[in-house]
Amino acid sequence: MSAPTSSSNDHAHCQDMLLQFVEQRGDKGAKLLSVLTRYIQSCAYRHYPLSAEDQQDVLQETAIKILSHAHQLQGSCNAWLFSIVRNEYIDRLRQYQSKNKVFEPDLDGSLVPVSEENTVSLAFADQNLYNQVDCLERVFDAIACQPTGAADIAMYTDYVQGLSNGEIANRTGRTIGAIAKRLSGLRERVWQLKQELC
């Protein structure tokens, strides 16, 4: 019998985290909530930041969605979780744009409400965010169709979520050098696909 692949190990680990949360056993979802928090922080870093209170609300809404829809999980567990976080974050961002309550860092790094005159530019940014998401979904669908697609998607997801090459190597059982080489190829492939598909 062949050894399980890294992608199947990652999927099984993610499903176990999910079940411990849904069934309130083991760590009762502590690891899952930590992963979701990292996803939310990634959204805040890459897009418009929300206040810590609002990010906590996004986490709670995401947790409720997961409890309600865990039985609908299909495909990559990590990608499914991230998509829920991303959608909740965008929904919250839209709500606050409509109320002129989107936050941005001031000169001291503190989050302050964006002024009303900036809401038009934020609306364009919101549409741009959706365009980027749509583009990336097409790109990753194309990668997923390849023979090594599942493993590549899992590896690239770890990369964009901030894991180091060493951490990815430990998770996948590969060398750091092999991870660095594969990620370099994947970054180039993602760039090429963006030019072709978006």
PAZAPA-4460 file (N, C-alpha, C; in steps of 0.05 Angstrom, whole numbers, plus 32768, in hexadecimal, padded with zeros to 4 digits):
% residues 198
    n_x    n_y    n_z   ca_x   ca_y   ca_z    c_x    c_y    c_z   seq   type   mol
   8011   7FE8   8000   8000   8000   8000   8012   8019   8000     1      M     A
   800B   802C   7FEF   801B   8044   7FED   8016   8057   8005     2      S     A
   802A   8067   800C   8026   807A   8021   8013   8090   8019     3      A     A
   8004   809B   802D   7FF1   80B0   8026   8000   80C9   801C     4      P     A
   7FF4   80D7   800A   8001   80EF   8000   7FFF   8106   8014     5      T     A
   8010   811B   8010   800F   8132   8022   7FF4   8140   8021     6      S     A
   7FE8   8141   8009   7FCE   814F   8007   7FB9   813F   8016     7      S     A
   7FBA   8125   8015   7FA5   8115   8023   7FAA   8118   8041     8      S     A
   7FC3   8119   804A   7FC9   811E   8066   7FBF   8139   806F     9      N     A
   7FC3   814D   805F   7FB9   8168   8066   7F9B   8168   8068    10      D     A
   7F8E   815B   8055   7F71   815A   8054   7F66   814C   806D    11      H     A
   7F73   8136   8074   7F6A   8126   808B   7F6E   8137   80A5    12      A     A
   7F85   8145   80A6   7F8A   8156   80BE   7F75   816C   80C0    13      H     A
   7F6F   8179   80AA   7F5B   818E   80A9   7F3F   8183   80B1    14      C     A
   7F38   816C   80A7   7F1E   8160   80AD   7F1C   8159   80CB    15      Q     A
   7F33   8150   80D6   7F33   8149   80F3   7F2F   8162   8103    16      D     A
   7F3C   8178   80FC   7F38   8192   810A   7F1B   819A   8109    17      M     A
   7F0F   8197   80F1   7EF4   819E   80EC   7EE1   818E   80FE    18      L     A
   7EE5   8174   80FE   7ED4   8162   810E   7ED6   8167   812C    19      L     A
   7EEF   816D   8135   7EF2   8173   8152   7EE3   818C   815A    20      Q     A
   7EE1   819F   8147   7ED1   81B7   814C   7EB3   81B1   814B    21      F     A
   7EAA   81A4   8136   7E8E   819F   8133   7E83   818D   8148    22      V     A
   7E92   8178   8150   7E89   8165   8164   7E92   816C   8180    23      E     A
   7EA0   8182   8183   7EAA   818C   819D   7EB8   8176   81AD    24      Q     A
   7ECC   816A   819F   7EDC   8156   81AD   7EFA   815E   81A9    25      R     A
   7F0C   814F   81B6   7F28   8155   81B3   7F2E   8171   81BD    26      G     A
   7F39   8181   81AB   7F3F   819D   81B3   7F27   81B0   81B0    27      D     A
   7F10   81A4   81A7   7EF7   81B2   81A4   7EF9   81CA   8191    28      K     A
   7F0B   81C7   817D   7F0C   81DB   8168   7F22   81F0   816C    29      G     A
   7F33   81ED   8180   7F47   8202   8185   7F5A   8205   816D    30      A     A
   7F63   81EF   8162   7F75   81F0   814B   7F66   81FD   8133    31      K     A
   7F4E   81F5   812F   7F3F   8200   8118   7F3B   821E   811B    32      L     A
   7F34   8227   8132   7F30   8244   8137   7F4A   8253   8133    33      L     A
   7F60   8246   813A   7F7A   8253   8136   7F80   8256   8118    34      S     A
   7F79   8241   8108   7F7D   8242   80EB   7F6B   8258   80DF    35      V     A
   7F52   8259   80E8   7F3F   826D   80DD   7F49   8289   80E4    36      L     A
   7F54   828D   80FC   7F5E   82A7   8104   7F75   82AF   80F1    37      T     A
   7F86   829C   80EA   7F9C   82A2   80D8   7F92   82AA   80BD    38      R     A
   7F7D   829C   80B3   7F71   82A3   809A   7F66   82C0   809A    39      Y     A
   7F58   82C7   80B0   7F4D   82E2   80B2   7F63   82F7   80B3    40      I     A
   7F79   82F1   80C1   7F8F   8304   80C1   7F9C   8306   80A6    41      Q     A
   7F9C   82F1   8097   7FA6   82F2   807B   7F95   8304   806A    42      S     A
   7F7A   8302   806D   7F68   8314   805F   7F6C   8331   8067    43      C     A
   7F71   8336   8081   7F75   8351   808A   7F8F   835C   807F    44      A     A
   7FA3   834B   807D   7FBD   8354   8073   7FBC   835A   8055    45      Y     A
   7FAE   8349   8046   7FAE   834B   8029   7F99   835E   801E    46      R     A
   7F84   8364   802E   7F6F   8375   8025   7F6C   838C   8038    47      H     A
   7F54   8396   803D   7F50   83AC   8050   7F4D   83A0   806C    48      Y     A
   7F5C   83AC   807F   7F5A   83A1   809B   7F40   83A9   80A8    49      P     A
   7F35   8397   80B7   7F1E   839C   80C9   7F29   839D   80E5    50      L     A
   7F1A   83A9   80F7   7F22   83AB   8113   7F23   838F   811F    51      S     A
   7F31   838C   8136   7F33   8372   8143   7F18   8368   814B    52      A     A
   7F06   837A   8153   7EEB   8372   815A   7EDC   8366   8142    53      E     A
   7EDF   8374   812B   7ED1   836A   8113   7EDD   8350   8109    54      D     A
   7EF8   834D   810C   7F04   8334   8104   7EFA   831D   8116    55      Q     A
   7EF5   8323   8130   7EEA   830F   8142   7ECE   8308   8139    56      Q     A
   7EBF   831B   8130   7EA4   8316   8126   7EA5   8304   810D    57      D     A
   7EB8   8309   80FC   7EBB   82F9   80E4   7EC2   82DC   80EC    58      V     A
   7ED3   82D9   8101   7ED9   82BE   810B   7EC0   82B0   8115    59      L     A
   7EB0   82BE   8124   7E98   82B2   812F   7E84   82AA   8119    60      Q     A
   7E80   82BC   8106   7E6E   82B5   80F0   7E79   829E   80DF    61      E     A
   7E93   829D   80DC   7E9F   8286   80CD   7E9A   826C   80DC    62      T     A
   7E9E   826D   80F7   7E9A   8255   8107   7E7D   824B   8105    63      A     A
   7E6A   825E   8105   7E4E   8256   8102   7E49   8249   80E7    64      I     A
   7E54   8255   80D2   7E51   824A   80B7   7E5C   822D   80B6    65      K     A
   7E73   822A   80C2   7E80   820F   80C2   7E6F   81FB   80D0    66      I     A
   7E64   8202   80E8   7E53   81F0   80F7   7E3A   81E8   80E6    67      L     A
   7E30   81FB   80D7   7E18   81F7   80C8   7E1C   81E7   80AE    68      S     A
   7E34   81EA   80A2   7E39   81DF   8088   7E50   81CB   8086    69      H     A
   7E5A   81C1   809D   7E70   81AF   809C   7E6A   8196   808C    70      A     A
   7E51   818D   808B   7E4A   8175   807C   7E4B   817A   805E    71      H     A
   7E4E   8193   8055   7E4E   8199   8039   7E6B   819A   802E    72      Q     A
   7E7F   8195   803F   7E9B   8196   8036   7EA0   8184   801E    73      L     A
   7EAB   8191   800A   7EB3   8182   7FF2   7ECF   818D   7FE9    74      Q     A
   7EDF   817C   7FDE   7EFA   8184   7FD5   7F0C   818A   7FEC    75      G     A
   7F1F   819D   7FE8   7F33   81A3   7FFB   7F26   81B0   8014    76      S     A
   7F2C   81A4   802B   7F22   81AE   8044   7F2D   81C9   804A    77      C     A
   7F47   81CD   8047   7F54   81E7   804D   7F48   81FD   803B    78      N     A
   7F45   81F6   8021   7F3B   820A   800E   7F1E   8211   8015    79      A     A
   7F0E   81FE   801E   7EF2   8202   8026   7EF1   8215   803E    80      W     A
   7F02   8210   8052   7F03   8222   8069   7F0B   823E   8061    81      L     A
   7F1F   8240   8051   7F29   825B   8049   7F13   826A   8039    82      F     A
   7F04   825C   8028   7EF0   8269   8018   7EDA   8274   802A    83      S     A
   7ED3   8266   8040   7EBF   8270   8053   7EC9   8289   8060    84      I     A
   7EE2   8289   806A   7EED   82A0   8077   7EEE   82B8   8063    85      V     A
   7EF7   82B3   804B   7EF9   82C8   8037   7EDE   82D5   8031    86      R     A
   7ECA   82C4   802E   7EAF   82CE   8028   7EA3   82DE   803F    87      N     A
   7EA8   82D5   8058   7E9E   82E3   806F   7EAD   82FE   8072    88      E     A
   7EC7   82FE   806C   7ED6   8316   806E   7ECD   832B   805A    89      Y     A
   7EC8   8322   8042   7EBF   8334   802D   7EA3   833F   8033    90      I     A
   7E91   832D   803E   7E77   8336   8046   7E78   834C   805B    91      D     A
   7E8A   8347   806F   7E8C   835B   8084   7E98   8375   8079    92      R     A
   7EAB   8373   8067   7EB6   838B   805B   7EA1   839B   804C    93      L     A
   7E90   838D   803E   7E7A   839A   802F   7E67   83A8   8042    94      R     A
   7E60   839B   8058   7E4E   83A7   806B   7E59   83C1   8076    95      Q     A
   7E73   83C1   807C   7E7F   83D9   8087   7E84   83EE   8073    96      Y     A
   7E88   83E6   805A   7E8A   83FB   8045   7E6F   840A   8042    97      Q     A
   7E59   83FB   8044   7E3F   8408   8041   7E39   841B   8058    98      S     A
   7E46   8416   806F   7E42   8427   8086   7E59   843A   808A    99      K     A
   7E6C   843B   8077   7E83   844D   8079   7E93   8446   8092   100      N     A
   7E95   842C   8099   7EA3   8425   80B1   7EBA   8412   80AB   101      K     A
   7EC5   8413   8093   7EDD   8403   808D   7EF4   8411   809B   102      V     A
   7F07   8401   80A5   7F1E   840C   80B4   7F37   840A   80A3   103      F     A
   7F4A   841C   80A8   7F65   841B   809C   7F79   8425   80B0   104      E     A
   7F92   841E   80AE   7FA6   8427   80C1   7FAC   8445   80BE   105      P     A
   7FAF   8453   80D4   7FB8   846F   80D2   7FD6   8470   80D4   106      D     A
   7FE2   8487   80D7   7FFF   848A   80D8   800C   847C   80EF   107      L     A
   7FFD   8479   8105   8007   846B   811D   8002   844D   811C   108      D     A
   7FF4   8443   8107   7FEE   8427   8105   7FD3   841F   8111   109      G     A
   7FC5   8433   811D   7FAB   842D   8129   7F96   842C   8113   110      S     A
   7F82   841B   8117   7F6C   8419   8103   7F58   842F   8108   111      L     A
   7F52   843E   80F3   7F3E   8454   80F5   7F2A   8451   80DE   112      V     A
   7F11   845A   80E1   7EFD   8458   80CC   7F06   8467   80B3   113      P     A
   7F01   845B   809C   7F06   8468   8082   7EF2   847E   807E   114      V     A
   7EFA   8495   8074   7EE8   84AC   8071   7ED4   84A6   805B   115      S     A
   7EBE   84B4   805B   7EA8   84AF   8049   7EB0   84B3   802C   116      E     A
   7EC1   84C6   8026   7EC8   84CB   800A   7ED8   84B4   7FFE   117      E     A
   7EE2   84A2   800F   7EF2   848C   8005   7EE1   8474   7FFE   118      N     A
   7EC7   8474   8004   7EB7   845C   8001   7EB4   8454   7FE4   119      T     A
   7EB5   8467   7FD1   7EB3   8460   7FB5   7ECB   8450   7FAC   120      V     A
   7EE3   8459   7FB5   7EFB   844A   7FAE   7EFB   842F   7FBB   121      S     A
   7EEF   842D   7FD3   7EED   8413   7FE0   7EDA   8400   7FD1   122      L     A
   7EC5   840B   7FC5   7EB3   83FB   7FB6   7EC1   83EF   7F9E   123      A     A
   7ED2   83FF   7F91   7EE2   83F4   7F7B   7EF6   83DF   7F85   124      F     A
   7F01   83E4   7F9C   7F14   83D1   7FA8   7F06   83B7   7FAE   125      A     A
   7EED   83B9   7FB8   7EDD   83A1   7FBE   7ED8   8391   7FA5   126      D     A
   7ED1   839E   7F8E   7ECD   8390   7F75   7EE7   8384   7F6C   127      Q     A
   7EFD   8393   7F70   7F17   8389   7F68   7F1E   836F   7F77   128      N     A
   7F17   836F   7F91   7F1C   8358   7FA2   7F0D   8340   7F97   129      L     A
   7EF3   8344   7F8F   7EE4   832E   7F84   7EF0   8324   7F6A   130      Y     A
   7EFA   8337   7F59   7F07   832F   7F40   7F20   831F   7F45   131      N     A
   7F2F   8327   7F59   7F47   8318   7F60   7F40   82FB   7F6A   132      Q     A
   7F2C   82F9   7F7A   7F23   82DF   7F84   7F1A   82CD   7F6D   133      V     A
   7F0A   82D9   7F5B   7F01   82CA   7F43   7F18   82C1   7F32   134      D     A
   7F2B   82D2   7F2E   7F43   82CB   7F1F   7F52   82B4   7F2C   135      C     A
   7F57   82B6   7F46   7F67   82A2   7F54   7F58   8287   7F54   136      L     A
   7F3E   8288   7F56   7F2F   826E   7F55   7F32   8261   7F3A   137      E     A
   7F33   8270   7F24   7F37   8264   7F0A   7F54   8259   7F08   138      R     A
   7F67   8268   7F12   7F83   8260   7F12   7F86   8245   7F21   139      V     A
   7F7B   8244   7F39   7F7F   822C   7F4A   7F6F   8214   7F3F   140      F     A
   7F58   821A   7F32   7F4A   8204   7F25   7F5B   81F7   7F10   141      D     A
   7F69   8208   7F01   7F7B   81FE   7EEC   7F92   81EE   7EF7   142      A     A
   7F9D   81F7   7F0E   7FB3   81E8   7F1B   7FA9   81CE   7F26   143      I     A
   7F90   81CF   7F32   7F85   81B7   7F3E   7F80   81A0   7F2A   144      A     A
   7F7D   81A7   7F11   7F77   8193   7EFC   7F90   8183   7EF4   145      C     A
   7FA8   818D   7EFD   7FC0   817F   7EF5   7FC5   8166   7F07   146      Q     A
   7FD6   8154   7EFE   7FDA   813B   7F0E   7FE3   8140   7F2B   147      P     A
   7FF4   8155   7F2F   7FFD   815B   7F4B   7FED   8172   7F56   148      T     A
   7FD5   8177   7F4B   7FC6   818F   7F52   7FBF   8191   7F70   149      G     A
   7FB5   817B   7F7B   7FAC   817B   7F97   7FC3   8182   7FAA   150      A     A
   7FDA   8175   7FA5   7FF1   817B   7FB6   7FFB   8197   7FB2   151      A     A
   7FFB   81A0   7F99   8004   81BB   7F93   7FF3   81D0   7FA0   152      D     A
   7FD8   81CC   7F9F   7FC6   81DF   7FAB   7FCA   81E0   7FCA   153      I     A
   7FCD   81C9   7FD6   7FD1   81C8   7FF3   7FEB   81D6   7FFB   154      A     A
   8000   81D2   7FEB   801A   81DF   7FF1   8018   81FD   7FED   155      M     A
   800C   8206   7FD7   800A   8222   7FD2   7FF8   8230   7FE6   156      Y     A
   7FE3   8222   7FEF   7FD2   822D   8004   7FE2   8232   801E   157      T     A
   7FF2   821E   8025   8004   8222   803D   8016   823A   8039   158      D     A
   8020   823D   8021   8033   8253   801B   8025   826E   801F   159      Y     A
   800E   8272   8013   8001   828C   8014   7FF5   8292   802F   160      V     A
   7FF2   827D   8040   7FE9   8281   805B   8000   8287   806E   161      Q     A
   8018   8288   8064   802F   8291   8074   8041   827C   807F   162      G     A
   803C   8262   8078   804E   824E   8083   8069   8250   8075   163      L     A
   807E   824B   8084   8099   824B   8078   809E   8232   8068   164      S     A
   80B4   8233   8058   80BB   821B   8048   80C1   8204   805B   165      N     A
   80CD   8209   8072   80D3   81F4   8085   80BA   81E8   8090   166      G     A
   80A6   81F8   8097   808D   81EE   80A2   807E   81DD   808D   167      E     A
   807F   81E7   8074   8072   81D7   805E   8080   81BD   805A   168      I     A
   809B   81BE   805B   80AB   81A6   8058   80A4   8191   806E   169      A     A
   80A1   819B   8087   8099   8189   809D   807E   817C   8098   170      N     A
   806B   818C   808E   8050   8182   8089   804F   816E   8072   171      R     A
   8060   8172   805E   805E   8161   8046   8072   814B   8045   172      T     A
   8086   814C   8057   809B   8137   8056   80B0   813B   8040   173      G     A
   80B1   8153   8035   80C5   815A   8020   80DB   816A   802C   174      R     A
   80F0   816E   801C   8106   817F   8025   80FF   819C   8021   175      T     A
   810D   81AE   8030   8108   81CA   802D   810F   81D3   8010   176      I     A
   8125   81C8   8006   812E   81CF   7FEA   8118   81C7   7FD6   177      G     A
   810C   81B0   7FD9   80F8   81A7   7FC7   80DF   81B9   7FC9   178      A     A
   80D8   81C1   7FE1   80C1   81D3   7FE4   80C7   81EE   7FD7   179      I     A
   80DF   81F9   7FDB   80E6   8212   7FCF   80E4   8211   7FB1   180      A     A
   80EE   81FB   7FA5   80EE   81F8   7F88   80D2   81F6   7F7E   181      K     A
   80C1   81E6   7F8C   80A6   81E2   7F83   8096   81FC   7F85   182      R     A
   8099   820A   7F9B   808B   8223   7F9E   8093   8238   7F89   183      L     A
   80AC   8238   7F82   80B6   824A   7F6E   80A8   8245   7F53   184      S     A
   80A5   822B   7F4D   8097   8223   7F34   807A   822A   7F35   185      G     A
   806E   8226   7F4D   8051   822C   7F50   804C   824A   7F4E   186      L     A
   805D   825A   7F59   8059   8278   7F57   805B   8280   7F3A   187      R     A
   806D   8275   7F2B   8070   827B   7F0F   8057   8272   7F00   188      E     A
   804D   825A   7F06   8035   824F   7EF9   801D   8260   7EFF   189      R     A
   801A   8269   7F18   8003   827A   7F1F   8004   8294   7F0F   190      V     A
   801C   829F   7F0D   801F   82B8   7EFE   8017   82B4   7EE1   191      W     A
   8020   829E   7ED5   801A   8298   7EB9   7FFC   8294   7EB5   192      Q     A
   7FEF   8286   7EC7   7FD3   8280   7EC5   7FC2   829A   7EC8   193      L     A
   7FCB   82AC   7ED9   7FBD   82C5   7EDD   7FBD   82D5   7EC2   194      K     A
   7FD4   82D4   7EB4   7FD5   82E2   7E9A   7FC2   82D5   7E85   195      Q     A
   7FBF   82BB   7E87   7FAF   82AC   7E73   7F91   82AD   7E7A   196      E     A
   7F8A   82AC   7E93   7F6E   82A7   7E9B   7F60   82C0   7EA6   197      L     A
   7F6F   82D4   7EAD   7F62   82EB   7EBB   7F62   8305   7EAA   198      C     A
***
